[in-house]
């Protein structure tokens, strides 16, 4: 399943909004097949803050592990945020080449 993060907005900032987005996504996640991968698509996202991503992506990583896959992007704020989260969580995200 591919999840375009743009559906939550082009500017993804603040813990509160990240937490709200994660809660809103839970109903979709419950329908998610056990063996299926979740691909995160950053297309259309202008800004991704570490606080928003920590509230949305970190819990997904905890729930899905290797089944959470980050699709390639040229967005520098996404790259910086992912690097910060990996250092803070001491855990790497799986990225598609």
Secondary structure, 3 states (H helix, E strand, C coil): CEEEHHHHCCEECCHHHHHHHHHHHHHHHHCCCCCCCEEEECCCCCEECHHHHHHHHHHHHHHHHHHEEECCCCCHHHHHHHHHHHHHHCCCCEECC
